Amino acid sequence: MPRLRDSSLLISQPFLGDPNFERTVVLMCRHSEEEGSFGLVLNRPSNLLLGDVLELPGGDASPAARLPLGLGGPVYPDTLHYLHRRADVPNATSLGQEVYWGGDFQVVLGLLLSGELGPDDIRLYAGYSGWTAGQLEEEVKENVWIVHPNAAGKVFTLDNDAFWQAILREKGGRFRVLSNYPSDPRLN
């Protein structure tokens, strides 16, 4: 079994059966065998923009207001989480490959409003994905997830719409074949 760690990607099997995670890719932000795991679904868009959930100076005219929010997972969908490329954000957690999770939101907001942090350097999510201690390890053993280690950098390089398929193709071998499975095999 591949070792789970912060910065690993979890790629759902093609026929998972859970609508929250069907054909998703989750970035592990924190994994602890004793405390559980926290991750963000990278490829589940929503219809929300940052301006829909926060009152921003300049209102809808602010470029920051038009930043899209993804669905980070089914846990606490009214919370805001973010991944970015700014090492200078206080209290941000490095996930490697120049990707950072969280940090001082007032600093992030200031960078967004000043234009120093733009759509190419930040991803915003409503909610998160969480597992209790031992739960994720069990799911990996049961082949619910394919683990792709040390892949945080993929956050900013792959297109949201084809992320699941692209990461499986990139892994190659039997995973490349999985990437071509139809969403509904009855339509094949």
C-alpha positions in Angstrom: 0.0 0.0 0.0 1.4 3.4 -0.9 2.2 5.6 2.1 -0.3 8.4 2.7 1.2 11.7 3.5 0.6 15.4 3.3 0.8 16.5 -0.4 -0.4 13.1 -1.8 -3.3 13.0 -4.2 -6.1 10.6 -3.7 -7.7 9.6 -7.0 -11.1 8.0 -6.7 -11.7 4.7 -8.4 -14.0 5.0 -11.5 -17.1 3.4 -9.9 -16.8 4.7 -6.3 -20.6 5.0 -5.8 -20.3 8.0 -3.4 -21.5 11.1 -5.3 -19.4 13.4 -3.0 -16.2 11.7 -4.4 -17.2 10.3 -7.8 -14.2 10.9 -10.2 -12.5 13.3 -7.8 -8.9 14.1 -7.0 -8.3 15.1 -3.4 -5.1 16.8 -2.2 -4.1 15.6 1.3 -3.3 18.7 3.3 -2.9 16.9 6.6 -2.6 13.2 7.3 -2.1 11.7 10.7 -2.8 8.0 11.6 -3.6 9.2 15.1 -5.8 12.2 14.4 -7.2 11.6 10.9 -7.0 13.3 7.6 -7.9 16.6 6.0 -8.0 17.2 2.2 -9.5 19.3 -0.5 -11.3 18.0 -3.6 -9.5 19.7 -6.5 -11.9 19.1 -9.3 -15.4 19.7 -8.1 -16.5 23.2 -9.3 -19.4 25.1 -7.7 -21.5 28.0 -9.0 -20.1 30.2 -6.2 -17.7 33.1 -6.5 -15.7 34.6 -3.6 -17.9 37.7 -3.8 -21.0 35.5 -3.1 -19.6 34.4 0.3 -17.6 37.4 1.4 -18.4 41.1 1.4 -15.3 42.6 -0.3 -14.2 46.2 -0.6 -15.3 47.3 -4.1 -18.1 44.7 -4.1 -18.7 42.8 -7.3 -16.3 45.2 -9.2 -13.3 43.7 -7.4 -11.4 41.1 -9.4 -11.2 39.0 -6.2 -15.0 38.9 -6.1 -15.0 36.9 -9.4 -12.7 34.2 -8.1 -14.5 30.8 -8.3 -14.9 28.5 -5.4 -14.6 24.8 -5.7 -16.3 22.3 -3.5 -13.5 21.1 -1.2 -15.7 18.3 0.2 -18.9 17.6 2.1 -17.6 18.5 5.6 -18.6 22.0 6.8 -19.6 23.4 3.4 -19.9 26.9 4.9 -16.1 27.2 5.6 -13.6 28.7 3.2 -10.2 27.0 2.5 -7.5 27.9 0.1 -4.3 26.7 -1.6 -1.9 29.2 -3.0 1.7 29.8 -4.2 2.8 32.5 -1.6 5.5 31.3 0.8 5.3 34.7 2.5 1.8 34.2 3.9 2.1 33.8 7.7 1.0 30.5 9.2 0.6 28.9 5.8 1.5 25.2 5.6 3.9 24.1 2.9 2.7 21.1 0.9 5.8 21.1 -1.3 6.3 22.0 -4.9 5.6 25.7 -4.1 2.0 25.0 -2.9 0.8 26.3 0.4 -2.4 25.6 2.4 -4.1 28.2 4.4 -2.4 30.9 6.4 -3.4 34.3 7.6 -6.6 35.1 5.6 -6.2 38.9 6.2 -2.9 38.8 4.4 -4.3 36.6 1.6 -7.3 39.0 1.2 -4.9 42.0 1.1 -2.9 40.3 -1.6 -6.1 39.4 -3.6 -7.4 43.0 -3.3 -4.1 44.5 -4.4 -3.8 42.2 -7.3 -0.6 40.6 -6.0 -2.4 37.3 -5.8 -4.5 36.3 -8.8 -6.4 33.4 -10.3 -3.2 31.6 -11.4 -1.9 31.5 -7.9 -4.8 30.6 -5.6 -7.6 28.1 -5.5 -10.5 28.6 -3.1 -12.8 25.9 -1.7 -16.1 25.7 0.2 -15.9 22.8 2.7 -13.4 20.1 3.0 -12.9 16.3 3.0 -12.2 14.6 6.3 -11.5 11.1 7.6 -11.3 9.9 11.2 -8.1 8.1 12.4 -7.6 4.9 10.5 -10.6 5.5 8.1 -8.6 6.6 5.1 -6.0 3.9 5.5 -8.8 1.4 5.5 -10.3 3.0 2.3 -7.0 2.8 0.6 -6.6 -0.9 1.5 -10.1 -1.5 0.1 -9.0 0.2 -3.2 -11.4 3.1 -2.9 -8.5 5.4 -3.6 -5.4 5.4 -5.8 -2.6 7.2 -4.0 -0.3 9.5 -6.0 2.5 10.7 -3.7 4.1 14.1 -3.5 1.9 15.7 -6.2 0.8 19.0 -4.7 2.2 20.9 -7.7 -0.6 19.4 -9.9 -3.0 21.8 -8.2 -2.0 24.7 -10.6 -1.1 22.7 -13.7 -4.1 20.5 -14.7 -7.4 21.7 -16.0 -10.3 21.3 -13.5 -12.6 19.6 -16.0 -10.3 16.8 -17.0 -8.2 16.6 -13.8 -9.3 13.1 -12.8 -8.7 11.7 -16.3 -5.4 13.6 -16.8 -3.8 12.4 -13.5 -4.7 8.8 -14.2 -3.2 9.1 -17.7 -0.1 10.6 -16.3 0.3 7.7 -13.9 0.3 5.4 -16.9 0.0 1.6 -17.1 -3.3 0.2 -15.7 -4.3 3.7 -14.5 -4.2 5.0 -18.1 -6.9 2.3 -18.9 -9.0 3.4 -15.9 -9.0 7.0 -17.2 -11.0 5.9 -20.2 -13.8 4.2 -18.2 -17.2 5.8 -19.1 -19.1 7.5 -16.4 -22.0 5.1 -17.0 -20.8 1.8 -18.5 -24.4 1.0 -19.5 -24.0 3.7 -22.2 -20.9 2.0 -23.6 
